């Protein structure tokens, strides 16, 4: 089993990576897949939330971790509007929340299955 400290390191490294990627200029070559940006947003913030759960769930409830993850996503969109080469996009915030919501459901399902296995 992976130690909680390892998850904390991955959480903070991933958060810093998201911060850097969110505020960096967009590369000239981007994928030409429709809505790929939204899929990447959902996956990234779902993973960030999952890492937060593995790292801090003993101290904070799921709703607080989800709110903090979403607040980070909203603040990144807001900060992009001040870069001069990026802009805030409301649908990116929706995609962030969708990724967090999907991961929340997976966490709850995992917990329910774990409780059922213990009961057997």
FENQUI-V519721 format. One record per backbone hydrogen bond with DSSP energy under -0.5 kcal/mol. NH is the residue of the N-H (numbers start at 1). CO is the residue of the C=O. E is the energy in kcal/mol with one decimal. If there is no record, write none. Layout:
{{NH | CO | E} {NH | CO | E}}
This chain:
{{6 | 3 | -0.8} {7 | 3 | -1.5} {8 | 4 | -2.1} {9 | 5 | -2.0} {10 | 6 | -2.5} {11 | 7 | -2.9} {12 | 8 | -2.4} {13 | 9 | -2.5} {14 | 10 | -2.7} {15 | 11 | -2.5} {16 | 12 | -2.2} {17 | 13 | -2.3} {18 | 14 | -2.6} {19 | 15 | -2.3} {20 | 16 | -2.6} {21 | 17 | -2.9} {22 | 18 | -2.5} {23 | 19 | -1.4} {24 | 20 | -0.9} {30 | 28 | -0.7} {34 | 32 | -0.5} {36 | 33 | -2.0} {39 | 35 | -1.8} {40 | 36 | -2.4} {41 | 37 | -2.2} {42 | 38 | -2.5} {43 | 39 | -2.5} {44 | 40 | -2.7} {45 | 41 | -2.5} {46 | 42 | -2.0} {47 | 43 | -2.4} {48 | 44 | -2.4} {49 | 45 | -2.1} {50 | 46 | -2.2} {51 | 47 | -2.6} {52 | 48 | -2.1} {53 | 49 | -2.5} {54 | 50 | -2.5} {55 | 51 | -1.8} {56 | 52 | -3.3} {57 | 53 | -1.6} {59 | 56 | -1.2} {60 | 56 | -2.2} {65 | 61 | -2.0} {66 | 62 | -2.9} {67 | 63 | -2.5} {68 | 64 | -2.5} {69 | 65 | -2.4} {70 | 66 | -2.6} {71 | 67 | -2.6} {72 | 68 | -2.0} {73 | 69 | -2.0} {74 | 70 | -2.6} {75 | 71 | -2.4} {76 | 72 | -2.0} {77 | 73 | -1.9} {78 | 74 | -2.5} {79 | 75 | -2.6} {80 | 76 | -2.0} {81 | 77 | -1.1} {81 | 78 | -0.6} {82 | 79 | -1.5} {83 | 80 | -1.5} {84 | 80 | -0.5} {84 | 86 | -0.5} {86 | 80 | -0.6} {92 | 89 | -1.4} {93 | 89 | -1.1} {94 | 90 | -1.8} {95 | 91 | -2.3} {96 | 92 | -2.5} {97 | 93 | -2.4} {98 | 94 | -2.3} {99 | 95 | -2.4} {100 | 96 | -2.2} {101 | 97 | -2.7} {102 | 98 | -2.7} {103 | 99 | -2.2} {104 | 100 | -2.4} {105 | 101 | -2.2} {106 | 102 | -2.1} {107 | 103 | -2.5} {108 | 104 | -2.6} {109 | 105 | -2.5} {110 | 106 | -2.5} {111 | 107 | -2.3} {112 | 108 | -2.4} {113 | 109 | -2.5} {114 | 110 | -2.2} {115 | 111 | -2.3} {116 | 112 | -2.2} {117 | 113 | -2.3} {118 | 114 | -1.9} {119 | 115 | -1.7} {120 | 116 | -0.9} {120 | 117 | -0.5}}
